[in-house]
Amino acid sequence: FKKAQEEKTSSLESNQALQRKLVEYLRTVKKSDEQKDAEKSVTDQDARYFKCLAQVNELRDEMARLRSQYDKTAMEMKKRFEDKEKKAQEIKDAFIEFKRWKEVGSANNC
């Protein structure tokens, strides 16, 4: 019986020593995993940052292209408007001149 208790005590001590070693091992593995995760996280963040920068640059280029296109369209519309306004003024002036000729003609007939 005494021999069994000694074996039990020795097994418990051995078990505790092995558990301490296991805890230390798991801590180092966990730390290395955390470091890998941290490195991976930094790498992922860098990749996402550069991807975001690329998208910002693409959107700025697109905005500049659209702005240029809209400015061109606005200038064309402004020119057409000015041309039509000039034509309308010419028609108005011609109509006024026609009215004058008509009044002069009717005044001469009297």
FIKOLNU-658951 format. One record per atom (N, C-alpha, C): residue number from 0; residue in three letters; atom name; x, y, z. Coordinates in steps of 0.02 Angstrom, whole numbers, plus 50000, padded with zeros to 5 digits. Layout:
ATOM  resi  resn  name      x      y      z
ATOM   NUM   ALA    CA      X      Y      Z
...
This chain:
ATOM  resi  resn  name      x      y      z
ATOM     0   PHE     N  50041  49941  50000
ATOM     0   PHE    CA  50000  50000  50000
ATOM     0   PHE     C  50044  50063  50000
ATOM     1   LYS     N  50097  50061  50042
ATOM     1   LYS    CA  50142  50118  50047
ATOM     1   LYS     C  50178  50129  49980
ATOM     2   LYS     N  50195  50074  49947
ATOM     2   LYS    CA  50229  50078  49883
ATOM     2   LYS     C  50182  50110  49831
ATOM     3   ALA     N  50119  50093  49834
ATOM     3   ALA    CA  50070  50121  49787
ATOM     3   ALA     C  50062  50196  49799
ATOM     4   GLN     N  50062  50217  49862
ATOM     4   GLN    CA  50057  50288  49877
ATOM     4   GLN     C  50118  50326  49853
ATOM     5   GLU     N  50176  50296  49860
ATOM     5   GLU    CA  50238  50328  49836
ATOM     5   GLU     C  50236  50334  49759
ATOM     6   GLU     N  50212  50282  49726
ATOM     6   GLU    CA  50206  50285  49653
ATOM     6   GLU     C  50155  50338  49633
ATOM     7   LYS     N  50101  50343  49672
ATOM     7   LYS    CA  50049  50394  49657
ATOM     7   LYS     C  50079  50463  49666
ATOM     8   THR     N  50116  50474  49721
ATOM     8   THR    CA  50146  50539  49734
ATOM     8   THR     C  50196  50555  49679
ATOM     9   SER     N  50237  50507  49662
ATOM     9   SER    CA  50286  50519  49610
ATOM     9   SER     C  50252  50532  49543
ATOM    10   SER     N  50198  50498  49528
ATOM    10   SER    CA  50160  50510  49466
ATOM    10   SER     C  50129  50579  49466
ATOM    11   LEU     N  50103  50601  49524
ATOM    11   LEU    CA  50074  50668  49529
ATOM    11   LEU     C  50127  50722  49518
ATOM    12   GLU     N  50185  50712  49549
ATOM    12   GLU    CA  50239  50761  49540
ATOM    12   GLU     C  50261  50763  49466
ATOM    13   SER     N  50267  50704  49437
ATOM    13   SER    CA  50287  50700  49367
ATOM    13   SER     C  50234  50734  49323
ATOM    14   ASN     N  50170  50721  49340
ATOM    14   ASN    CA  50114  50751  49302
ATOM    14   ASN     C  50116  50827  49308
ATOM    15   GLN     N  50128  50853  49368
ATOM    15   GLN    CA  50130  50926  49378
ATOM    15   GLN     C  50188  50956  49339
ATOM    16   ALA     N  50245  50923  49340
ATOM    16   ALA    CA  50303  50948  49302
ATOM    16   ALA     C  50288  50949  49228
ATOM    17   LEU     N  50257  50896  49204
ATOM    17   LEU    CA  50239  50893  49132
ATOM    17   LEU     C  50187  50946  49114
ATOM    18   GLN     N  50139  50958  49160
ATOM    18   GLN    CA  50088  51010  49146
ATOM    18   GLN     C  50120  51079  49144
ATOM    19   ARG     N  50169  51092  49189
ATOM    19   ARG    CA  50205  51156  49187
ATOM    19   ARG     C  50241  51164  49120
ATOM    20   LYS     N  50274  51110  49098
ATOM    20   LYS    CA  50309  51113  49034
ATOM    20   LYS     C  50260  51125  48977
ATOM    21   LEU     N  50202  51093  48981
ATOM    21   LEU    CA  50150  51101  48930
ATOM    21   LEU     C  50125  51173  48928
ATOM    22   VAL     N  50114  51202  48988
ATOM    22   VAL    CA  50091  51271  48992
ATOM    22   VAL     C  50142  51317  48960
ATOM    23   GLU     N  50207  51308  48976
ATOM    23   GLU    CA  50260  51349  48947
ATOM    23   GLU     C  50261  51341  48871
ATOM    24   TYR     N  50256  51279  48848
ATOM    24   TYR    CA  50256  51267  48777
ATOM    24   TYR     C  50197  51301  48742
ATOM    25   LEU     N  50138  51294  48772
ATOM    25   LEU    CA  50078  51325  48743
ATOM    25   LEU     C  50085  51402  48742
ATOM    26   ARG     N  50116  51430  48794
ATOM    26   ARG    CA  50126  51503  48795
ATOM    26   ARG     C  50171  51524  48737
ATOM    27   THR     N  50226  51488  48727
ATOM    27   THR    CA  50271  51507  48673
ATOM    27   THR     C  50238  51498  48605
ATOM    28   VAL     N  50200  51444  48598
ATOM    28   VAL    CA  50164  51433  48534
ATOM    28   VAL     C  50113  51488  48524
ATOM    29   LYS     N  50078  51506  48577
ATOM    29   LYS    CA  50027  51559  48571
ATOM    29   LYS     C  50059  51626  48554
ATOM    30   LYS     N  50117  51640  48586
ATOM    30   LYS    CA  50152  51703  48571
ATOM    30   LYS     C  50175  51705  48499
ATOM    31   SER     N  50202  51649  48475
ATOM    31   SER    CA  50225  51648  48406
ATOM    31   SER     C  50166  51654  48358
ATOM    32   ASP     N  50110  51623  48375
ATOM    32   ASP    CA  50049  51630  48334
ATOM    32   ASP     C  50025  51702  48334
ATOM    33   GLU     N  50027  51733  48393
ATOM    33   GLU    CA  50006  51803  48397
ATOM    33   GLU     C  50052  51848  48356
ATOM    34   GLN     N  50117  51833  48359
ATOM    34   GLN    CA  50164  51873  48320
ATOM    34   GLN     C  50151  51863  48245
ATOM    35   LYS     N  50138  51801  48226
ATOM    35   LYS    CA  50122  51788  48155
ATOM    35   LYS     C  50058  51824  48135
ATOM    36   ASP     N  50008  51821  48180
ATOM    36   ASP    CA  49945  51855  48166
ATOM    36   ASP     C  49956  51930  48162
ATOM    37   ALA     N  49998  51956  48207
ATOM    37   ALA    CA  50013  52028  48206
ATOM    37   ALA     C  50048  52047  48141
ATOM    38   GLU     N  50098  52006  48121
ATOM    38   GLU    CA  50133  52019  48058
ATOM    38   GLU     C  50085  52014  47999
ATOM    39   LYS     N  50042  51964  48001
ATOM    39   LYS    CA  49993  51955  47948
ATOM    39   LYS     C  49945  52013  47947
ATOM    40   SER     N  49925  52034  48007
ATOM    40   SER    CA  49878  52091  48012
ATOM    40   SER     C  49910  52154  47983
ATOM    41   VAL     N  49973  52166  47999
ATOM    41   VAL    CA  50007  52225  47972
ATOM    41   VAL     C  50012  52220  47896
ATOM    42   THR     N  50028  52161  47872
ATOM    42   THR    CA  50033  52151  47800
ATOM    42   THR     C  49965  52161  47766
ATOM    43   ASP     N  49913  52134  47797
ATOM    43   ASP    CA  49846  52143  47771
ATOM    43   ASP     C  49826  52216  47771
ATOM    44   GLN     N  49843  52251  47825
ATOM    44   GLN    CA  49826  52322  47829
ATOM    44   GLN     C  49863  52361  47775
ATOM    45   ASP     N  49927  52345  47765
ATOM    45   ASP    CA  49964  52379  47712
ATOM    45   ASP     C  49933  52366  47644
ATOM    46   ALA     N  49915  52304  47632
ATOM    46   ALA    CA  49885  52287  47567
ATOM    46   ALA     C  49819  52324  47558
ATOM    47   ARG     N  49778  52325  47610
ATOM    47   ARG    CA  49714  52360  47605
ATOM    47   ARG     C  49725  52435  47596
ATOM    48   TYR     N  49774  52463  47630
ATOM    48   TYR    CA  49790  52534  47624
ATOM    48   TYR     C  49810  52551  47552
ATOM    49   PHE     N  49855  52511  47524
ATOM    49   PHE    CA  49877  52525  47455
ATOM    49   PHE     C  49820  52515  47405
ATOM    50   LYS     N  49778  52466  47418
ATOM    50   LYS    CA  49720  52455  47374
ATOM    50   LYS     C  49674  52515  47378
ATOM    51   CYS     N  49664  52540  47438
ATOM    51   CYS    CA  49621  52598  47447
ATOM    51   CYS     C  49650  52659  47412
ATOM    52   LEU     N  49716  52669  47419
ATOM    52   LEU    CA  49749  52724  47384
ATOM    52   LEU     C  49741  52719  47309
ATOM    53   ALA     N  49747  52659  47283
ATOM    53   ALA    CA  49739  52648  47211
ATOM    53   ALA     C  49668  52666  47190
ATOM    54   GLN     N  49618  52647  47230
ATOM    54   GLN    CA  49549  52663  47214
ATOM    54   GLN     C  49538  52739  47216
ATOM    55   VAL     N  49568  52772  47265
ATOM    55   VAL    CA  49561  52844  47270
ATOM    55   VAL     C  49590  52877  47208
ATOM    56   ASN     N  49649  52855  47187
ATOM    56   ASN    CA  49680  52883  47127
ATOM    56   ASN     C  49637  52870  47065
ATOM    57   GLU     N  49610  52810  47059
ATOM    57   GLU    CA  49566  52795  47002
ATOM    57   GLU     C  49505  52840  47003
ATOM    58   LEU     N  49476  52850  47061
ATOM    58   LEU    CA  49416  52892  47066
ATOM    58   LEU     C  49432  52965  47051
ATOM    59   ARG     N  49490  52988  47072
ATOM    59   ARG    CA  49510  53057  47056
ATOM    59   ARG     C  49519  53065  46981
ATOM    60   ASP     N  49551  53016  46949
ATOM    60   ASP    CA  49559  53019  46877
ATOM    60   ASP     C  49492  53019  46841
ATOM    61   GLU     N  49447  52976  46865
ATOM    61   GLU    CA  49379  52973  46836
ATOM    61   GLU     C  49343  53039  46845
ATOM    62   MET     N  49350  53069  46905
ATOM    62   MET    CA  49317  53133  46918
ATOM    62   MET     C  49345  53187  46872
ATOM    63   ALA     N  49410  53188  46862
ATOM    63   ALA    CA  49441  53238  46818
ATOM    63   ALA     C  49417  53228  46746
ATOM    64   ARG     N  49412  53165  46725
ATOM    64   ARG    CA  49389  53151  46657
ATOM    64   ARG     C  49317  53174  46648
ATOM    65   LEU     N  49274  53157  46697
ATOM    65   LEU    CA  49204  53178  46693
ATOM    65   LEU     C  49197  53254  46696
ATOM    66   ARG     N  49236  53285  46738
ATOM    66   ARG    CA  49234  53359  46743
ATOM    66   ARG     C  49252  53390  46676
ATOM    67   SER     N  49304  53363  46644
ATOM    67   SER    CA  49325  53389  46579
ATOM    67   SER     C  49270  53378  46527
ATOM    68   GLN     N  49240  53320  46529
ATOM    68   GLN    CA  49186  53305  46481
ATOM    68   GLN     C  49126  53352  46493
ATOM    69   TYR     N  49107  53363  46556
ATOM    69   TYR    CA  49051  53407  46571
ATOM    69   TYR     C  49067  53480  46553
ATOM    70   ASP     N  49129  53500  46564
ATOM    70   ASP    CA  49148  53569  46545
ATOM    70   ASP     C  49143  53577  46470
ATOM    71   LYS     N  49166  53527  46433
ATOM    71   LYS    CA  49162  53530  46359
ATOM    71   LYS     C  49089  53534  46337
ATOM    72   THR     N  49047  53493  46367
ATOM    72   THR    CA  48976  53493  46349
ATOM    72   THR     C  48944  53560  46366
ATOM    73   ALA     N  48962  53588  46424
ATOM    73   ALA    CA  48934  53653  46444
ATOM    73   ALA     C  48956  53708  46396
ATOM    74   MET     N  49018  53706  46375
ATOM    74   MET    CA  49042  53757  46328
ATOM    74   MET     C  49006  53751  46260
ATOM    75   GLU     N  48996  53689  46238
ATOM    75   GLU    CA  48959  53679  46174
ATOM    75   GLU     C  48888  53705  46180
ATOM    76   MET     N  48855  53690  46236
ATOM    76   MET    CA  48787  53714  46246
ATOM    76   MET     C  48784  53790  46251
ATOM    77   LYS     N  48834  53820  46284
ATOM    77   LYS    CA  48836  53893  46289
ATOM    77   LYS     C  48845  53924  46220
ATOM    78   LYS     N  48888  53894  46178
ATOM    78   LYS    CA  48898  53921  46111
ATOM    78   LYS     C  48834  53915  46070
ATOM    79   ARG     N  48800  53857  46075
ATOM    79   ARG    CA  48737  53848  46038
ATOM    79   ARG     C  48686  53899  46062
ATOM    80   PHE     N  48683  53910  46128
ATOM    80   PHE    CA  48636  53959  46155
ATOM    80   PHE     C  48651  54029  46128
ATOM    81   GLU     N  48715  54047  46129
ATOM    81   GLU    CA  48734  54113  46104
ATOM    81   GLU     C  48718  54120  46030
ATOM    82   ASP     N  48730  54067  45991
ATOM    82   ASP    CA  48713  54069  45920
ATOM    82   ASP     C  48638  54078  45910
ATOM    83   LYS     N  48598  54041  45948
ATOM    83   LYS    CA  48525  54047  45941
ATOM    83   LYS     C  48501  54115  45965
ATOM    84   GLU     N  48532  54141  46018
ATOM    84   GLU    CA  48513  54207  46042
ATOM    84   GLU     C  48530  54260  45989
ATOM    85   LYS     N  48588  54253  45956
ATOM    85   LYS    CA  48607  54299  45903
ATOM    85   LYS     C  48558  54295  45845
ATOM    86   LYS     N  48539  54234  45827
ATOM    86   LYS    CA  48491  54224  45772
ATOM    86   LYS     C  48424  54255  45790
ATOM    87   ALA     N  48402  54245  45853
ATOM    87   ALA    CA  48338  54275  45875
ATOM    87   ALA     C  48342  54351  45871
ATOM    88   GLN     N  48398  54380  45892
ATOM    88   GLN    CA  48406  54453  45889
ATOM    88   GLN     C  48404  54477  45816
ATOM    89   GLU     N  48436  54439  45771
ATOM    89   GLU    CA  48435  54457  45700
ATOM    89   GLU     C  48364  54455  45673
ATOM    90   ILE     N  48327  54404  45691
ATOM    90   ILE    CA  48257  54398  45669
ATOM    90   ILE     C  48216  54456  45696
ATOM    91   LYS     N  48227  54474  45760
ATOM    91   LYS    CA  48191  54529  45791
ATOM    91   LYS     C  48207  54595  45755
ATOM    92   ASP     N  48272  54606  45742
ATOM    92   ASP    CA  48292  54667  45707
ATOM    92   ASP     C  48262  54670  45637
ATOM    93   ALA     N  48262  54612  45603
ATOM    93   ALA    CA  48233  54611  45535
ATOM    93   ALA     C  48158  54625  45538
ATOM    94   PHE     N  48123  54599  45589
ATOM    94   PHE    CA  48052  54611  45596
ATOM    94   PHE     C  48038  54685  45610
ATOM    95   ILE     N  48078  54714  45653
ATOM    95   ILE    CA  48070  54786  45668
ATOM    95   ILE     C  48082  54827  45604
ATOM    96   GLU     N  48132  54809  45566
ATOM    96   GLU    CA  48147  54844  45503
ATOM    96   GLU     C  48088  54836  45454
ATOM    97   PHE     N  48060  54775  45453
ATOM    97   PHE    CA  48003  54762  45410
ATOM    97   PHE     C  47944  54806  45431
ATOM    98   LYS     N  47931  54812  45496
ATOM    98   LYS    CA  47876  54854  45521
ATOM    98   LYS     C  47888  54927  45501
ATOM    99   ARG     N  47950  54949  45506
ATOM    99   ARG    CA  47965  55018  45487
ATOM    99   ARG     C  47951  55029  45413
ATOM   100   TRP     N  47972  54983  45372
ATOM   100   TRP    CA  47959  54989  45300
ATOM   100   TRP     C  47884  54988  45286
ATOM   101   LYS     N  47849  54948  45325
ATOM   101   LYS    CA  47777  54944  45315
ATOM   101   LYS     C  47745  55011  45335
ATOM   102   GLU     N  47768  55040  45392
ATOM   102   GLU    CA  47741  55105  45414
ATOM   102   GLU     C  47760  55161  45364
ATOM   103   VAL     N  47822  55159  45341
ATOM   103   VAL    CA  47843  55209  45292
ATOM   103   VAL     C  47803  55202  45227
ATOM   104   GLY     N  47791  55141  45207
ATOM   104   GLY    CA  47752  55128  45146
ATOM   104   GLY     C  47680  55151  45154
ATOM   105   SER     N  47650  55138  45212
ATOM   105   SER    CA  47581  55159  45222
ATOM   105   SER     C  47577  55234  45231
ATOM   106   ALA     N  47628  55266  45259
ATOM   106   ALA    CA  47629  55339  45267
ATOM   106   ALA     C  47636  55372  45198
ATOM   107   ASN     N  47674  55341  45153
ATOM   107   ASN    CA  47684  55369  45086
ATOM   107   ASN     C  47621  55360  45044
ATOM   108   ASN     N  47580  55310  45058
ATOM   108   ASN    CA  47520  55298  45020
ATOM   108   ASN     C  47464  55347  45039
ATOM   109   CYS     N  47468  55376  45096
ATOM   109   CYS    CA  47414  55421  45118
ATOM   109   CYS     C  47414  55486  45086
